[in-house]
Amino acid sequence: MSHAPAATPDRRGTVSPTAVERVEESLRLLAEAARPEAWIVVRDADELRAEAAELDLRVAGGDALPLAGLVFGVKDNIDVAGLPTTAGCPGYAYRPKEDAPAVARLRAAGALVIGKTALDQFATGLVGTRSPYGAVRSAGDPARVSGGSSSGSAVAVALGIVDFALGTDTAGSGRVPAAFQGIVGLKPTLGLVPTEGVVPAARSFDCVTVFARSVRAAEEVGAVLDAGPPDAGGRAWPADAPLAAPPAPVVAIPSPEGLGVLASDWLAAFEGAVRRLEAAGARVRRIDIGPFLRAAELLYEGAFAAERYAAVGAFLDDPETGPAPGVDPQVRAIITAAGRLPAHRYAADRGLLTELRHQALARLDGCDALLLPTAPEHPTLAEVAADPIGVNSRLGLFTNFVNLLDLSAVAVPAGEVNGGPFGVTVIARAFADRVAGDIARLVTGEPAGAPGWGPPGLPLVVFGAHLSGQPLNHQLTGAGARLVAEVVTAPEYRMVALPGEPARPGLLRVAPDEPGHALAGELWSLPAAALGRFLAALPAPMALGRVRLADGREITGFLCEPHATAGVPDISRHGGWRAYLASRA
């Protein structure tokens, strides 16, 4: 009889439970949570235990599984092999033979699927109540809605049943439930995560999202989801995608009229989040968010609703079979009405959206991100029952435009209102996902740490004026570069103080028979497109070349042409540029 290995320190240096232990904890919390409506199907307990035991054996055998020991839930419009996909409608159910690529990548990384989570039917809604399986109640206050459409995923994370969960987001479904549960909702740039194997809501604007209890945890999952080729409608990171927010980011917030819908306590909570951002070093700029809000109206009040009919309208509106069993009447009314929209309206709204996108991005000129409340209120189940369409529409005020305008976003908890969670969303340009994540950490107070996900960068090691706090460091941060670590060279270099302004050193490798020094520097990760610009702009006698570090790695770095070292001070004995400057002071 084989035994699972004991819990061991993970890559963060903390002790993580084995997969078997985590499954047992998850099953216990499922039984205790009293939220059965958050799940449409949970896998057989013995099957889960057997899969967990196999994962633990693989880890013990040396398999590199970055998500080993983590369990997750999957919104039930995303395929999991062998489990029914219902999209919240029992009459629509089918049983896929393969995982959706997003699920397959997570399972290949060692994460274990607990089950399929509830949703607003066909991902049509932001409330979490539009389902024949029952309304999903908020984790902290069962009298209030969970938010939708990814209702069950958010609640399962908030209750600790799973470590993370997949949702989808077209109009805010990966962000509103996060706000109502006090957790993180990571909404990537459209196309970065495959949507193959996802029942579409509006195919042009759908994306797979991550719910987790921290920005770091969400980003680590995002890194796995992004680790593969794009699907047919997908996109890859461009070469100039930023790897980090600047040290003092400029964050846009709405002018007072843009927040006029907020009650006084909600407005106070938002202002508290703004003050925390400023205290963390961000600069705030008020802007008119009118173009963003006008774009938001197009998603449901315009012709883009036709995409919902294109997705599942034939199933809901079949003249021969009539209404399918288990169809929510509100959902059916919304989607079938979209089938009557004329094509010329869709074309006209496409043109209008292009103009609104231009106007909205112009408002963000000079800003790194936009901060908004994730939702303007947190309604009760009774309030939604009394006005199901009106309440749902209001919840999308600050979320509906994000995918329409091709933006990235991270929703994070930002305090409380009347004892319940309050959340804000950091919204950035397409492919500026790392910028949004860094600014979101300023709101939550999470340490910056290493990036969990984002575009690949090229390593560059620097030793002088480009170091953090030095006069030319802005050339790195302005290009979207990210500080990775402090490093030391192998003991085979020397450093000289070059003439000119700004003051800077020259680093050069010594001959094999000459004494050398180990010199301190910094390793940065640079967008690929920026490295060429650096090389083109380098003044003589500086050059880029391979630098050997103390650990044996050879990395591109700043070097100096040997002829420039004649007659200038050798400062190698100080061990680095900063130490030399300190000695002069």
Rosetta blueprint (number, residue, H / E / L):
1 M L
2 S L
3 H L
4 A L
5 P L
6 A L
7 A L
8 T L
9 P E
10 D L
11 R L
12 R L
13 G L
14 T L
15 V E
16 S L
17 P L
18 T L
19 A H
20 V H
21 E H
22 R H
23 V H
24 E H
25 E H
26 S H
27 L H
28 R H
29 L H
30 L H
31 A H
32 E H
33 A H
34 A L
35 R L
36 P H
37 E H
38 A H
39 W E
40 I E
41 V E
42 V E
43 R L
44 D L
45 A H
46 D H
47 E H
48 L H
49 R H
50 A H
51 E H
52 A H
53 A H
54 E H
55 L H
56 D H
57 L H
58 R H
59 V H
60 A H
61 G L
62 G L
63 D L
64 A L
65 L L
66 P L
67 L L
68 A L
69 G L
70 L L
71 V E
72 F E
73 G E
74 V E
75 K E
76 D L
77 N L
78 I E
79 D L
80 V L
81 A L
82 G L
83 L L
84 P L
85 T E
86 T L
87 A L
88 G L
89 C L
90 P H
91 G H
92 Y H
93 A L
94 Y E
95 R L
96 P L
97 K L
98 E L
99 D L
100 A L
101 P H
102 A H
103 V H
104 A H
105 R H
106 L H
107 R H
108 A H
109 A L
110 G L
111 A L
112 L E
113 V E
114 I E
115 G E
116 K E
117 T E
118 A L
119 L L
120 D L
121 Q H
122 F H
123 A H
124 T L
125 G L
126 L L
127 V L
128 G L
129 T L
130 R L
131 S L
132 P L
133 Y L
134 G L
135 A L
136 V L
137 R E
138 S L
139 A L
140 G L
141 D L
142 P L
143 A L
144 R E
145 V E
146 S L
147 G L
148 G L
149 S L
150 S L
151 S H
152 G H
153 S H
154 A H
155 V H
156 A H
157 V H
158 A H
159 L L
160 G L
161 I L
162 V L
163 D L
164 F E
165 A E
166 L E
167 G E
168 T E
169 D E
170 T L
171 A L
172 G L
173 S L
174 G L
175 R L
176 V H
177 P H
178 A H
179 A H
180 F H
181 Q H
182 G L
183 I L
184 V E
185 G E
186 L E
187 K E
188 P L
189 T L
190 L L
191 G L
192 L L
193 V L
194 P L
195 T L
196 E L
197 G L
198 V E
199 V L
200 P L
201 A L
202 A L
203 R H
204 S H
205 F H
206 D L
207 C E
208 V E
209 T E
210 V E
211 F E
212 A E
213 R L
214 S L
215 V H
216 R H
217 A H
218 A H
219 E H
220 E H
221 V H
222 G H
223 A H
224 V H
225 L H
226 D L
227 A L
228 G L
229 P L
230 P L
231 D L
232 A L
233 G L
234 G L
235 R L
236 A L
237 W L
238 P L
239 A L
240 D L
241 A L
242 P L
243 L L
244 A L
245 A L
246 P L
247 P L
248 A L
249 P L
250 V E
251 V E
252 A E
253 I E
254 P E
255 S L
256 P H
257 E H
258 G H
259 L H
260 G L
261 V L
262 L L
263 A L
264 S H
265 D H
266 W H
267 L H
268 A H
269 A H
270 F H
271 E H
272 G H
273 A H
274 V H
275 R H
276 R H
277 L H
278 E H
279 A H
280 A L
281 G L
282 A L
283 R E
284 V E
285 R E
286 R E
287 I E
288 D L
289 I L
290 G H
291 P H
292 F H
293 L H
294 R H
295 A H
296 A H
297 E H
298 L H
299 L H
300 Y H
301 E H
302 G L
303 A H
304 F H
305 A H
306 A H
307 E H
308 R H
309 Y H
310 A H
311 A H
312 V H
313 G H
314 A H
315 F H
316 L H
317 D L
318 D L
319 P L
320 E L
321 T L
322 G L
323 P L
324 A L
325 P L
326 G L
327 V L
328 D L
329 P H
330 Q H
331 V H
332 R H
333 A H
334 I H
335 I H
336 T H
337 A H
338 A H
339 G L
340 R L
341 L L
342 P L
343 A H
344 H H
345 R H
346 Y H
347 A H
348 A H
349 D H
350 R H
351 G H
352 L H
353 L H
354 T H
355 E H
356 L H
357 R H
358 H H
359 Q H
360 A H
361 L H
362 A H
363 R H
364 L L
365 D L
366 G L
367 C L
368 D L
369 A E
370 L E
371 L E
372 L E
373 P E
374 T L
375 A L
376 P L
377 E L
378 H L
379 P L
380 T E
381 L H
382 A H
383 E H
384 V H
385 A H
386 A H
387 D L
388 P H
389 I H
390 G H
391 V H
392 N H
393 S H
394 R H
395 L H
396 G L
397 L L
398 F L
399 T L
400 N L
401 F H
402 V H
403 N H
404 L H
405 L L
406 D L
407 L E
408 S E
409 A E
410 V E
411 A E
412 V E
413 P E
414 A E
415 G E
416 E E
417 V E
418 N L
419 G L
420 G E
421 P E
422 F E
423 G E
424 V E
425 T E
426 V E
427 I E
428 A E
429 R E
430 A L
431 F L
432 A L
433 D H
434 R H
435 V H
436 A H
437 G H
438 D H
439 I H
440 A H
441 R H
442 L H
443 V H
444 T H
445 G L
446 E L
447 P L
448 A L
449 G L
450 A L
451 P L
452 G L
453 W L
454 G L
455 P L
456 P L
457 G L
458 L E
459 P E
460 L E
461 V E
462 V E
463 F L
464 G L
465 A L
466 H L
467 L L
468 S L
469 G L
470 Q L
471 P L
472 L L
473 N H
474 H H
475 Q H
476 L H
477 T H
478 G L
479 A L
480 G L
481 A L
482 R E
483 L E
484 V E
485 A E
486 E E
487 V E
488 V E
489 T E
490 A L
491 P L
492 E L
493 Y E
494 R E
495 M E
496 V E
497 A E
498 L E
499 P L
500 G L
501 E L
502 P L
503 A L
504 R E
505 P E
506 G E
507 L E
508 L E
509 R E
510 V L
511 A L
512 P L
513 D L
514 E L
515 P L
516 G L
517 H E
518 A L
519 L L
520 A E
521 G E
522 E E
523 L E
524 W E
525 S E
526 L E
527 P L
528 A H
529 A H
530 A H
531 L H
532 G H
533 R H
534 F H
535 L H
536 A H
537 A H
538 L L
539 P L
540 A L
541 P L
542 M E
543 A E
544 L E
545 G E
546 R E
547 V E
548 R E
549 L E
550 A L
551 D L
552 G L
553 R L
554 E E
555 I E
556 T E
557 G E
558 F E
559 L E
560 C E
561 E L
562 P H
563 H H
564 A H
565 T H
566 A L
567 G L
568 V L
569 P L
570 D E
571 I L
572 S H
573 R H
574 H H
575 G L
576 G E
577 W H
578 R H
579 A H
580 Y H
581 L H
582 A H
583 S H
584 R H
585 A L
